[in-house]
Amino acid sequence: MNLFTIALKSIRQRLLASSLTALSVALGVALMIAVLIANTVVSKTFDLQQIGYDLIVGPKGSELDLVLNTVYRIAPPIENLPYRYYEELKENKHIGVAVPIALGDSTEHGNFPILGTTVEYFAVDYAEGKKFRTSAEWPNGKWESVIGSSVARENNWTVGDEFQMVHAGQDDHVHDEKFKIVGILEATGTPNDRTVFVNLNGFYAIAGHEKPIQEAIDREAEFFGETEAEVRAYHAADLKEMEAHAGHDHSGHDHAHHDHPTPNLQKEVTAILVRMKEDPRNPTLAQSRAIEFSADLREGFKAQAVNPIRPMQRLMTNLVGNIRLILINLTAFIILVSGVSIFVSIYNSMSERKREIAIMRALGADRMAVFSIILTESIILCLAGGIIGILLGHGLIMFASPILEARTGLVIDPYVFDPMELIIIPVMIGLAALVGFIPGLTAYRTDVAENLSS
């Protein structure tokens, strides 16, 4: 018999105690794996280093709320911006792309966020070098929609299906208008997978999505610092058109479709995604323009331009990072306690095994062999607990990922791997050697004659 076989046989003789000891290690390791993977998932989810836009322009308020709402769709909109302001940004010579975003409603089934936008949204990479791809078409028609892969899977929707949306903040109010699915996005591993994209014109055409005329005028006057007369003069053509369709004012909750275009005065956007115009001869020019544009807004309109990376970095550093550190220290302590339980288990068994050890010595086993057997037992228990813990931790993430995704809207990859997992096995071997040393030393010093005669 070799040392491993003898150690394994000894463990089987104390199967219940050994199993409970290994289980305590496994639970500690599983908890650490869960913490490491959860941190990796959160870090990847909120990693905006490669987002396709330079700035998010939205109403003044919390920068973090603006990013969480616009990018992750897990916070309510701060306020809205006049559509006229979006049109002005499009004409800005320093802006290459300006994409309007309208949020607030959700699907009747699954409560997925509805995002009204233009096809330009899909023309910009959702991450560096990663383009949107759809199974069929883009939502060019007023009542057309493209849905994320998770939406299609969870609602069992396919191209050609139709759906209705729930009015913002009113679960009991379902719009009569229906959107037809014309495409399903390929999985991106981002919040886009859990989003329903509808044509912006259709979004505005829904009953209740038009801002009442006088409210829209007052809003623009306040936003641009103009008088009511100046706003009315700017929208003279729209106001004349609205008078012609006075009987079709859908600013209330009239559910009938209306075919005339929604006047720009009554349109609002939740945010505007901005990509500054680039100059191949000066790669840093776009970044400089973004900083300058953001600074200008602080002193001008009642809007803000946020670099989405910065508020998320603050969140990750100040909150998530500290929580991660606390949890890792806690799980490390749990593993240490598990190591102590291995020490206690093996050490307490030494008094029962002294005669067994004496017989082994009498049969020719030297002191070092006996010491090695005890040390091997400790390593087997730690390694078994460590391996089971790794499998258990990943199993826990796989089980919890769909639940967390459904409740938080965060897309979680259950097969993610944290590089820190690579050090767990060496640490467990080191811990085993440490806790097995004293019991092994006790076995090493066992007196053969005394224990054979007792």
FIVO-624347 format. One record per residue: x, z, y of N, C-alpha, C in turn; residue in one letter; residue number from 1. Coordinates in steps of 0.1 Angstrom, whole numbers. Atoms other than C-alpha are relative to their C-alpha. Layout:
// FIVO-624347
n_u n_w n_v ca_u ca_w ca_v c_u c_w c_v residuo num
X Z Y X Z Y X Z Y A NUM
...
// end
This chain:
// FIVO-624347
n_u n_w n_v ca_u ca_w ca_v c_u c_w c_v residuo num
8 0 -12 0 0 0 9 0 13 M 1
-7 0 -12 12 -8 35 -6 11 10 N 2
5 -10 -9 7 15 65 -14 -3 5 L 3
13 3 -5 -23 -4 78 -11 3 -10 F 4
10 -3 11 -42 -1 44 -2 15 -1 T 5
2 -15 1 -35 36 42 -7 6 12 I 6
7 -5 -12 -46 42 78 -15 -4 -1 A 7
14 5 1 -78 21 72 -7 9 -10 L 8
6 -8 11 -85 41 40 -3 14 6 K 9
2 -13 -6 -81 74 60 -12 0 9 S 10
11 1 -9 -105 62 86 -13 -1 -7 I 11
12 1 8 -131 53 60 -4 13 -6 R 12
3 -14 5 -129 88 46 -7 8 10 Q 13
7 -7 -11 -140 101 80 -8 -10 8 R 14
6 11 -6 -163 72 86 -9 3 12 L 15
9 -3 -11 -189 89 108 7 4 12 L 16
-8 -5 -11 -164 107 130 7 -12 6 A 17
-8 12 -5 -143 75 133 -9 -10 7 S 18
9 10 -7 -173 53 141 -5 5 13 S 19
4 -5 -13 -185 76 168 11 0 11 L 20
-12 0 -9 -150 78 183 2 -14 5 T 21
-1 14 -4 -147 40 183 -11 -5 9 A 22
12 4 -8 -182 37 197 2 5 15 L 23
-3 -5 -14 -172 59 227 9 -9 8 S 24
-9 9 -6 -143 36 234 -7 -13 4 V 25
7 13 -2 -165 5 230 -9 1 12 A 26
9 -1 -11 -191 18 255 8 1 13 L 27
-8 -1 -12 -164 26 280 5 -14 4 G 28
-5 14 -2 -148 -9 276 -12 -9 4 V 29
12 9 -3 -183 -26 277 -4 2 15 A 30
3 -2 -14 -190 -9 310 10 -6 10 L 31
-10 6 -9 -157 -20 325 -1 -15 0 M 32
2 15 0 -163 -56 313 -12 -4 8 I 33
11 3 -8 -197 -55 328 3 1 15 A 34
-4 -1 -14 -183 -43 361 9 -11 5 V 35
-9 11 -3 -155 -69 361 -7 -13 2 L 36
7 12 0 -178 -97 353 -10 -1 11 I 37
10 -1 -11 -205 -86 378 7 -3 13 A 38
-8 2 -12 -178 -85 405 4 -15 1 N 39
-5 14 0 -165 -120 395 -12 -9 3 T 40
12 8 -3 -201 -134 395 -4 1 15 V 41
4 -2 -14 -209 -119 429 10 -6 9 V 42
-10 6 -8 -176 -130 443 -1 -15 0 S 43
1 15 1 -181 -166 431 -13 -4 7 K 44
12 4 -6 -217 -166 442 0 0 15 T 45
0 -1 -14 -209 -155 477 13 -6 6 F 46
-12 7 -5 -177 -176 480 -3 -12 7 D 47
3 12 -8 -182 -199 509 12 -7 5 L 48
-12 6 -5 -147 -211 512 -1 -15 0 Q 49
1 15 2 -158 -246 501 -14 -5 4 Q 50
14 5 -4 -193 -249 517 2 -12 8 I 51
-1 13 -6 -200 -283 530 -2 -1 15 G 52
3 0 -14 -208 -272 565 9 9 8 Y 53
-8 -8 -8 -188 -258 594 -7 12 6 D 54
7 -10 -7 -215 -238 611 -15 0 -4 L 55
15 -1 1 -251 -226 607 -5 4 13 I 56
6 -3 -13 -270 -227 639 -14 6 -2 V 57
13 -7 2 -299 -203 641 -4 8 12 G 58
4 -9 -11 -318 -179 664 10 12 0 P 59
-9 -11 -2 -297 -151 678 -6 12 -8 K 60
4 -11 8 -298 -120 656 12 4 -10 G 61
-10 -4 10 -279 -108 625 6 -12 -6 S 62
-7 12 6 -252 -133 614 -2 0 -15 E 63
2 -2 15 -255 -119 578 -13 -5 -5 L 64
13 4 3 -292 -124 577 -2 -15 0 D 65
1 14 -1 -289 -159 589 6 -7 -12 L 66
-7 6 12 -264 -168 561 -8 3 -13 V 67
7 -3 12 -284 -150 534 -13 -8 -1 L 68
12 8 0 -315 -168 545 2 -15 -2 N 69
-3 15 0 -301 -203 550 7 -4 -12 T 70
-8 5 11 -276 -205 522 -5 6 -13 V 71
4 -6 13 -289 -180 496 -15 2 -2 Y 72
15 -1 0 -326 -179 505 -5 13 -6 R 73
4 -13 5 -328 -142 497 -3 10 12 I 74
3 -8 -12 -336 -129 532 -10 -8 8 A 75
10 7 -8 -366 -137 555 7 -6 12 P 76
-5 7 -12 -360 -161 584 0 10 12 P 77
-1 -9 -12 -349 -143 617 -11 -5 9 I 78
9 6 -10 -370 -166 639 2 -15 -2 E 79
-2 15 0 -373 -204 645 6 -5 13 N 80
-5 8 -11 -357 -229 668 -9 -11 3 L 81
8 12 -3 -375 -256 687 6 -13 -6 P 82
-5 13 6 -372 -290 670 8 -8 11 Y 83
-7 7 -11 -361 -304 704 15 4 0 R 84
-14 -4 0 -329 -284 701 8 -7 -11 Y 85
-6 7 10 -322 -300 668 3 -14 4 Y 86
-2 14 -5 -326 -334 684 12 -1 9 E 87
-11 -1 -9 -301 -324 711 13 1 -7 E 88
-12 -1 8 -276 -314 685 4 -13 -6 L 89
-3 13 6 -279 -347 668 8 -10 10 K 90
-6 9 -10 -268 -364 700 13 6 6 E 91
-13 -6 -5 -238 -341 706 11 -8 -6 N 92
-11 9 4 -207 -363 705 10 7 -9 K 93
-9 -7 8 -187 -336 688 -5 4 -14 H 94
6 -3 13 -211 -331 659 -2 -12 -9 I 95
1 11 9 -209 -354 629 -13 0 -7 G 96
12 -1 8 -238 -342 609 -8 13 4 V 97
9 -12 -3 -268 -319 619 -12 -2 -9 A 98
11 1 10 -293 -312 591 -10 12 3 V 99
10 -11 -3 -326 -293 599 -4 7 -13 P 100
5 -8 11 -338 -265 576 -12 7 4 I 101
12 -7 -3 -373 -252 575 -4 8 -13 A 102
2 -9 11 -379 -222 553 -12 10 2 L 103
11 -10 -2 -406 -195 547 -10 0 -11 G 104
10 1 11 -430 -208 520 7 1 -14 D 105
-5 0 14 -426 -205 482 -10 -7 -9 S 106
9 6 10 -440 -221 451 -11 9 -5 T 107
11 -9 6 -473 -209 437 4 6 -13 E 108
-5 -5 13 -456 -206 403 15 2 1 H 109
-14 -4 0 -423 -188 400 5 5 13 G 110
-4 -6 -13 -421 -178 437 14 -6 4 N 111
-13 6 -5 -392 -202 443 -1 -4 14 F 112
0 3 -14 -382 -208 479 -2 -15 2 P 113
2 14 -5 -394 -240 496 9 -3 11 I 114
-9 3 -11 -369 -257 518 -4 -14 4 L 115
3 13 -6 -381 -285 541 13 -6 6 G 116
-12 6 -6 -353 -309 551 0 -15 -1 T 117
-1 15 1 -342 -345 553 10 -4 -11 T 118
-9 4 10 -323 -366 528 15 1 3 V 119
-13 -3 -4 -292 -360 548 6 12 -6 E 120
-4 -12 6 -290 -326 532 8 -3 -13 Y 121
-6 3 13 -281 -342 499 12 -10 1 F 122
-12 9 -3 -255 -366 515 13 8 2 A 123
-12 -8 -3 -231 -337 523 3 8 -13 V 124
-4 -7 12 -211 -321 495 -5 14 0 D 125
4 -14 0 -225 -287 484 12 9 -1 Y 126
-13 -7 0 -189 -277 478 10 -11 1 A 127
-10 10 -2 -156 -295 484 1 -9 -12 E 128
-1 10 11 -157 -327 463 -11 0 -10 G 129
12 -1 10 -190 -318 446 -12 -5 7 K 130
11 7 -6 -219 -341 454 -13 4 -8 K 131
13 -1 6 -256 -336 447 -3 -12 -8 F 132
4 11 9 -269 -357 418 -15 4 -4 R 133
14 -2 4 -306 -362 409 -3 -9 -12 T 134
4 7 12 -323 -374 377 -7 -13 4 S 135
7 12 -3 -343 -400 396 2 -4 15 A 136
-1 4 -14 -349 -403 434 1 12 9 E 137
0 -10 -11 -346 -385 467 -13 1 7 W 138
13 -1 -6 -376 -372 486 -2 -7 13 P 139
1 7 -12 -381 -400 511 -15 -1 5 N 140
14 0 -4 -419 -400 511 -5 13 5 G 141
5 -13 -6 -439 -374 531 -3 11 -10 K 142
4 -10 10 -453 -357 500 8 0 -12 W 143
-9 0 11 -423 -360 478 10 12 0 E 144
-8 -12 2 -400 -333 464 11 -2 -10 S 145
-10 -1 10 -368 -327 446 2 15 -4 V 146
-1 -14 4 -364 -295 426 14 3 -7 I 147
-12 -4 6 -334 -275 414 -1 1 -15 G 148
1 0 15 -325 -274 377 -6 13 -6 S 149
6 -12 5 -335 -237 373 -15 0 2 S 150
14 1 -2 -369 -244 388 -6 -9 -10 V 151
6 9 11 -375 -273 364 0 7 -13 A 152
-1 -6 14 -364 -252 334 -11 12 -1 R 153
9 -12 1 -384 -220 343 -15 -4 1 E 154
14 4 -2 -416 -237 355 -4 -12 -10 N 155
3 11 9 -413 -265 328 -6 -12 8 N 156
4 12 -9 -417 -291 356 9 -12 -3 W 157
-8 12 2 -406 -327 353 -4 -10 10 T 158
3 10 -10 -406 -358 374 -15 -5 -2 V 159
14 4 0 -442 -368 383 -10 11 1 G 160
9 -11 -2 -456 -333 383 -2 3 14 D 161
3 -4 -14 -473 -319 414 -1 15 1 E 162
1 -15 -1 -473 -284 428 -5 3 14 F 163
4 -5 -13 -487 -264 457 9 12 4 Q 164
-8 -11 -5 -470 -238 479 -8 11 6 M 165
7 -12 -6 -479 -203 490 5 1 15 V 166
-3 -1 -14 -480 -198 528 9 12 2 H 167
-10 -10 -3 -452 -177 542 -6 14 1 A 168
4 -14 -1 -458 -140 536 -15 3 -4 G 169
14 -1 4 -494 -146 523 -2 -5 -14 Q 170
1 4 14 -495 -145 485 -14 -5 -4 D 171
14 4 3 -533 -150 486 -4 -13 6 D 172
4 13 -7 -531 -182 507 9 -11 -6 H 173
-7 11 6 -522 -213 487 -4 -13 8 V 174
3 12 -7 -520 -246 507 -6 -10 -10 H 175
7 10 8 -542 -274 494 9 -12 -2 D 176
-9 11 1 -515 -300 500 8 1 -12 E 177
-8 0 12 -496 -311 469 12 -9 2 K 178
-12 8 0 -461 -324 466 3 -5 -14 F 179
-3 6 13 -450 -348 439 15 1 -3 K 180
-14 -1 3 -417 -342 421 5 -14 -3 I 181
-5 13 2 -396 -374 423 14 1 -6 V 182
-14 -1 5 -362 -360 411 3 15 -3 G 183
-5 -13 4 -345 -330 395 15 0 2 I 184
-14 -1 -3 -311 -319 408 8 4 -13 L 185
-9 -5 10 -283 -316 383 5 14 4 E 186
-4 -13 -3 -271 -280 380 12 1 9 A 187
-11 -1 -10 -248 -269 408 7 14 -1 T 188
-5 -14 0 -243 -232 400 -1 7 13 G 189
2 -6 -13 -255 -224 435 -15 3 2 T 190
14 -2 -2 -288 -212 450 -9 -12 1 P 191
8 13 0 -298 -249 452 -7 -1 -13 N 192
6 1 13 -306 -246 415 -14 7 0 D 193
13 -7 0 -335 -222 423 -8 -3 13 R 194
7 4 -13 -348 -241 454 -8 -12 -3 T 195
9 12 0 -376 -266 458 2 -7 14 V 196
-3 8 -12 -367 -293 484 -12 -9 3 F 197
11 10 -4 -396 -311 502 4 -7 12 V 198
-2 8 -11 -396 -338 527 -4 7 13 N 199
3 -7 -12 -395 -323 562 -13 -4 7 L 200
13 5 -6 -423 -345 575 -12 5 -7 N 201
11 -6 7 -445 -333 547 -2 15 3 G 202
0 -14 -3 -435 -297 554 -8 3 13 F 203
7 -2 -13 -447 -301 590 -15 -4 -1 Y 204
14 5 1 -479 -319 579 -9 10 -6 A 205
8 -9 7 -491 -289 560 -8 9 10 I 206
8 -8 -9 -519 -270 576 6 14 2 A 207
-5 -13 -4 -507 -239 595 15 -1 3 G 208
-14 1 -3 -471 -252 598 3 -5 14 H 209
-2 4 -14 -477 -266 633 -1 12 9 E 210
1 -11 -9 -470 -242 661 -11 -4 11 K 211
10 2 -10 -500 -239 685 6 -6 13 P 212
-6 7 -11 -495 -261 716 5 9 11 I 213
-4 -8 -11 -494 -234 742 12 9 -4 Q 214
-11 -8 5 -472 -212 721 13 -8 -1 E 215
-12 9 1 -448 -241 715 6 -3 14 A 216
-4 2 -14 -447 -248 753 8 13 5 I 217
-6 -13 -5 -440 -211 761 14 3 -7 D 218
-13 -2 7 -413 -210 734 11 -8 5 R 219
-11 9 -5 -394 -240 747 4 4 14 E 220
-3 -4 -14 -397 -227 783 10 12 0 A 221
-9 -12 2 -381 -194 772 14 -4 -5 E 222
-12 3 7 -355 -210 750 10 -8 9 F 223
-8 9 -8 -343 -237 774 2 5 15 F 224
-1 -5 -14 -348 -216 806 -7 -10 10 G 225
8 9 -9 -374 -241 820 -13 5 3 E 226
14 -3 -3 -408 -239 836 -9 -7 -9 T 227
10 7 8 -439 -248 818 -2 -14 4 E 228
2 13 -5 -443 -278 840 12 -9 -5 A 229
-11 8 5 -408 -290 830 -1 -3 -15 E 230
2 2 14 -416 -286 793 -11 -10 -2 V 231
11 10 1 -449 -305 797 5 -14 4 R 232
-5 13 -4 -431 -333 815 9 -6 -10 A 233
-9 5 10 -405 -336 788 -8 -5 -12 Y 234
8 4 12 -432 -338 761 -13 -7 5 H 235
12 7 -5 -456 -359 782 -7 -9 -10 A 236
5 10 10 -459 -386 756 -7 7 -12 A 237
6 -7 11 -466 -361 728 -13 7 4 D 238
12 -7 -4 -491 -342 748 -12 -10 2 L 239
10 11 -1 -510 -375 756 -5 -4 -14 K 240
4 4 14 -510 -383 719 -8 11 -6 E 241
7 -11 6 -522 -348 710 -14 0 6 M 242
13 0 -6 -551 -352 734 -9 -10 -7 E 243
8 11 7 -561 -384 716 -4 5 -14 A 244
3 -6 13 -561 -364 683 -5 14 1 H 245
4 -14 -2 -576 -333 697 -9 5 -11 A 246
9 -4 11 -601 -332 669 8 3 -13 G 247
-8 -1 12 -572 -330 644 10 11 2 H 248
-9 -10 -2 -555 -299 656 1 9 -12 D 249
-1 -8 12 -542 -282 625 9 12 2 H 250
-8 -12 -2 -525 -253 641 -6 12 -7 S 251
6 -11 8 -550 -231 623 2 -3 -15 G 252
-1 2 15 -556 -231 585 -11 -10 -4 H 253
8 11 5 -575 -263 582 8 -7 -11 D 254
-8 4 11 -564 -276 548 0 -15 -2 H 255
1 14 2 -572 -313 552 13 -7 4 A 256
-12 8 -4 -543 -338 553 -3 -7 13 H 257
2 8 -12 -537 -355 586 11 -11 0 H 258
-10 11 2 -520 -389 587 8 -2 13 D 259
-8 2 -12 -508 -389 623 13 9 0 H 260
-12 -8 0 -472 -377 628 -1 13 7 P 261
0 -13 -7 -467 -341 638 8 -1 12 T 262
-8 0 -13 -457 -339 675 12 8 -1 P 263
-12 -7 0 -422 -328 680 -1 14 7 N 264
2 -13 -7 -434 -301 704 -5 11 -9 L 265
6 -10 9 -452 -284 675 9 3 -12 Q 266
-9 -2 12 -422 -286 651 10 11 4 K 267
-11 -10 -1 -397 -258 645 9 -1 -12 E 268
-9 -1 12 -367 -254 623 5 14 -1 V 269
-5 -14 3 -354 -222 607 15 1 4 T 270
-14 1 -3 -318 -233 611 5 -14 -1 A 271
-6 14 0 -295 -263 615 14 1 -6 I 272
-14 0 6 -265 -270 593 8 -10 7 L 273
-8 9 -8 -237 -285 613 13 -2 -6 V 274
-14 4 4 -206 -304 603 6 -7 12 R 275
-6 6 -12 -183 -312 632 6 -13 -3 M 276
-6 13 2 -170 -347 637 15 2 -2 K 277
-14 -1 4 -136 -351 621 8 -11 6 E 278
-10 11 -4 -105 -370 633 11 0 -10 D 279
-11 1 10 -82 -382 605 14 3 6 P 280
-13 -2 -6 -53 -380 630 3 14 3 R 281
-1 -15 -3 -60 -343 637 -9 8 -9 N 282
8 -7 10 -72 -324 607 -6 13 5 P 283
5 -12 -5 -77 -292 627 -10 -1 11 T 284
9 2 -11 -98 -307 654 -14 4 -2 L 285
14 -4 3 -131 -301 637 -1 15 0 A 286
0 -15 -1 -123 -264 633 0 5 14 Q 287
-1 -4 -14 -113 -261 669 -13 -3 7 S 288
12 3 -7 -145 -278 680 -11 9 -5 R 289
10 -10 5 -166 -255 658 2 13 7 A 290
-2 -13 -7 -150 -224 674 -4 -1 14 I 291
4 2 -14 -155 -239 709 -15 0 1 E 292
14 2 -1 -191 -248 702 -7 14 -3 F 293
6 -14 3 -199 -213 687 2 9 12 S 294
-2 -8 -12 -184 -197 718 -9 -4 11 A 295
9 5 -10 -205 -219 741 -14 6 -2 D 296
14 -5 3 -237 -208 724 -2 14 4 L 297
2 -14 -3 -230 -172 730 -4 2 15 R 298
2 -1 -15 -233 -178 768 -12 -9 4 E 299
11 10 -4 -261 -204 767 -13 3 -6 G 300
13 -1 6 -292 -209 747 -2 13 -9 F 301
3 -12 8 -309 -181 727 2 -4 -15 K 302
-3 4 14 -292 -194 695 14 5 -2 A 303
-14 -4 4 -260 -186 676 5 -10 -10 Q 304
-6 9 10 -236 -208 656 10 9 -8 A 305
-7 -9 8 -222 -188 627 8 -8 -10 V 306
-9 4 11 -192 -196 605 -5 8 -12 N 307
6 -8 11 -209 -186 572 11 8 -8 P 308
-10 -7 7 -176 -175 557 2 14 5 I 309
-4 -13 -5 -170 -146 580 -9 12 -3 R 310
9 -12 3 -201 -124 576 0 3 -15 P 311
-1 -3 14 -198 -129 538 13 7 -4 M 312
-13 -7 3 -162 -119 538 -1 15 4 Q 313
2 -14 -4 -171 -87 557 -9 7 -10 R 314
9 -6 10 -199 -80 532 8 3 -13 L 315
-8 -1 13 -175 -86 502 10 11 2 M 316
-11 -9 -2 -147 -65 517 -5 14 3 T 317
4 -13 -4 -166 -36 532 -10 7 -9 N 318
10 -6 9 -194 -31 507 3 -3 -14 L 319
-1 3 14 -190 -50 475 14 4 -5 V 320
-13 -4 5 -152 -44 473 1 15 -2 G 321
-1 -14 1 -155 -7 478 -9 5 -12 N 322
9 -4 12 -184 -4 452 8 -4 -13 I 323
-7 4 11 -163 -24 428 11 9 -4 R 324
-11 -9 2 -133 -1 432 -5 13 -6 L 325
6 -13 5 -155 30 427 -4 -2 -15 I 326
5 2 14 -171 15 395 12 -2 -10 L 327
-12 2 8 -137 4 381 7 13 -3 I 328
-6 -13 2 -122 38 386 -9 9 -9 N 329
9 -8 9 -153 54 370 1 -4 -14 L 330
-1 5 13 -151 31 340 14 3 -6 T 331
-13 -4 5 -114 38 337 1 14 -5 A 332
1 -14 4 -121 75 336 -8 1 -13 F 333
8 0 12 -147 69 309 8 -4 -12 I 334
-9 5 11 -122 50 288 11 11 -3 I 335
-9 -11 1 -97 79 294 -6 11 -8 L 336
7 -11 8 -123 104 281 -2 -5 -14 V 337
1 5 14 -128 81 251 13 2 -7 S 338
-13 -2 6 -91 83 245 2 14 -4 G 339
-1 -15 3 -92 121 246 -8 3 -13 V 340
8 -3 12 -120 120 220 7 -5 -13 S 341
-7 5 11 -98 99 197 11 10 -3 I 342
-10 -10 2 -70 125 202 -6 12 -7 F 343
6 -12 6 -94 154 194 -4 -3 -15 V 344
4 3 14 -108 136 163 12 0 -10 S 345
-11 1 9 -74 128 148 7 14 -1 I 346
-7 -13 0 -58 161 158 -8 11 -8 Y 347
8 -10 8 -87 182 143 1 -3 -14 N 348
-1 3 14 -84 163 111 13 3 -7 S 349
-13 -3 6 -48 172 107 1 12 -9 M 350
0 -12 8 -55 207 94 -6 -3 -14 S 351
6 4 13 -77 191 66 9 -9 -8 E 352
-8 10 7 -50 165 58 14 4 -3 R 353
-14 -4 2 -19 186 56 4 -1 -14 K 354
-3 1 14 -21 188 18 2 -15 -4 R 355
-1 14 2 -27 151 17 13 -6 4 E 356
-12 4 -6 3 145 39 12 5 -9 I 357
-10 -5 8 24 168 18 2 -7 -13 A 358
0 8 13 15 149 -14 7 -13 3 I 359
-6 13 -3 25 116 3 15 2 2 M 360
-14 -3 -2 58 132 13 7 2 -14 R 361
-5 -3 14 63 144 -23 2 -13 -8 A 362
-1 13 7 57 109 -36 10 -10 6 L 363
-11 8 -5 85 95 -15 -2 -5 15 G 364
2 5 -14 70 88 20 9 9 9 A 365
-8 -8 -9 94 98 47 -8 4 12 D 366
7 -5 -11 85 116 79 -4 -11 10 R 367
3 11 -10 86 84 100 -12 -8 -5 M 368
12 7 6 61 67 76 -13 7 2 A 369
12 -8 -2 37 96 79 -4 -1 15 V 370
2 1 -14 41 95 117 -7 -13 3 F 371
5 14 -3 34 57 117 -14 -1 -5 S 372
13 1 5 3 61 96 -10 6 10 I 373
9 -6 -10 -13 85 121 -1 -8 12 I 374
0 8 -12 -3 63 150 -8 -13 -2 L 375
7 13 4 -17 32 132 -15 3 1 T 376
14 -4 0 -51 51 128 -5 0 14 E 377
4 0 -14 -52 57 165 -1 -14 6 S 378
1 14 -5 -44 21 173 -12 -8 -5 I 379
11 7 6 -70 8 149 -13 4 7 I 380
12 -5 -7 -97 30 165 -1 -5 14 L 381
1 5 -14 -88 20 200 -2 -15 1 C 382
2 15 0 -85 -17 192 -14 -4 -4 L 383
14 3 4 -118 -17 173 -10 3 11 A 384
9 -4 -11 -135 1 201 1 -10 12 G 385
-2 10 -11 -119 -23 227 -6 -13 -3 G 386
6 13 3 -129 -55 209 -15 1 -1 I 387
14 -1 0 -164 -43 202 -5 2 15 I 388
4 -2 -14 -166 -32 239 0 -13 7 G 389
-1 13 -7 -155 -66 251 -12 -9 -4 I 390
12 8 5 -182 -83 229 -13 5 5 L 391
12 -6 -5 -208 -58 239 -2 -2 15 L 392
1 2 -14 -200 -62 276 -4 -14 3 G 393
4 14 -3 -203 -100 275 -15 -2 -5 H 394
14 1 5 -235 -96 254 -10 6 10 G 395
9 -6 -10 -249 -73 281 -2 -9 12 L 396
1 10 -11 -242 -99 308 -9 -11 -4 I 397
9 12 4 -258 -127 288 -14 4 -1 M 398
14 -5 1 -289 -105 282 -5 2 14 F 399
5 -4 -13 -291 -94 318 -1 -11 10 A 400
-1 11 -10 -282 -127 336 -14 -7 3 S 401
13 6 -4 -317 -143 333 -9 9 8 P 402
9 -10 -6 -334 -111 344 5 2 15 I 403
-5 -1 -13 -311 -107 374 -2 -12 9 L 404
2 13 -7 -314 -144 383 -15 -1 5 E 405
14 1 -3 -352 -141 382 -4 10 12 A 406
4 -10 -10 -353 -109 404 8 -1 13 R 407
-8 0 -12 -325 -116 429 1 -15 5 T 408
-2 13 -4 -324 -154 430 14 -5 -1 G 409
-14 4 2 -286 -154 423 2 -7 -13 L 410
-3 7 12 -274 -179 398 12 7 -7 V 411
-11 -8 7 -253 -160 372 4 -8 -12 I 412
-6 6 11 -230 -177 347 3 11 -11 D 413
-2 -11 10 -232 -155 315 14 -2 -7 P 414
-12 2 7 -200 -171 302 13 1 9 Y 415
-11 -1 -9 -178 -162 331 10 10 -6 V 416
-11 -8 5 -144 -146 324 8 5 11 F 417
-9 -6 -10 -124 -122 345 14 2 -5 D 418
-14 -1 5 -86 -124 342 4 14 -3 P 419
-4 -14 2 -84 -86 343 -3 4 -15 M 420
4 -4 14 -100 -86 308 13 -2 -9 E 421
-12 2 8 -66 -98 295 9 12 -2 L 422
-9 -11 1 -50 -65 302 -7 12 -8 I 423
8 -11 7 -77 -44 283 7 3 -13 I 424
-6 -2 14 -61 -49 248 13 7 1 I 425
-12 -7 -1 -26 -40 259 -2 15 5 P 426
3 -13 -4 -40 -10 277 -5 9 -11 V 427
5 -8 12 -59 1 246 11 4 -10 M 428
-11 -3 9 -28 -2 225 9 12 6 I 429
-7 -10 -7 -9 19 251 -7 14 -1 G 430
8 -13 0 -37 45 252 1 6 -14 L 431
0 -4 15 -37 46 213 13 7 -3 A 432
-13 -5 3 0 52 212 2 14 7 A 433
-1 -13 -7 -3 80 238 -8 11 -7 L 434
8 -11 6 -32 99 222 3 2 -15 V 435
-4 -2 14 -18 94 187 13 6 -2 G 436
-13 -5 1 16 107 195 0 15 -5 F 437
0 -14 4 9 145 192 -5 2 -14 I 438
4 -1 14 -12 142 160 10 -5 -10 P 439
-10 5 8 15 120 146 12 9 -1 G 440
-11 -9 0 41 145 156 -3 12 -9 L 441
4 -11 9 21 172 138 2 -4 -14 T 442
-2 5 13 21 151 107 14 -1 -4 A 443
-15 2 2 58 144 111 6 14 -4 Y 444
-6 -13 2 65 182 111 -6 8 -12 R 445
7 -7 11 43 190 81 10 5 -10 T 446
-9 -6 10 61 214 57 -5 -4 -14 D 447
4 5 13 59 198 22 -3 12 -10 V 448
1 -11 10 65 230 1 -11 9 3 A 449
11 -9 -4 42 252 21 -14 -5 -3 E 450
14 6 2 12 228 20 -3 -3 -14 N 451
2 2 14 17 220 -17 -4 12 -7 L 452
3 -12 7 16 256 -27 -12 7 5 S 453
12 -6 -5 -14 265 -5 -12 -5 -7 S 454
// end
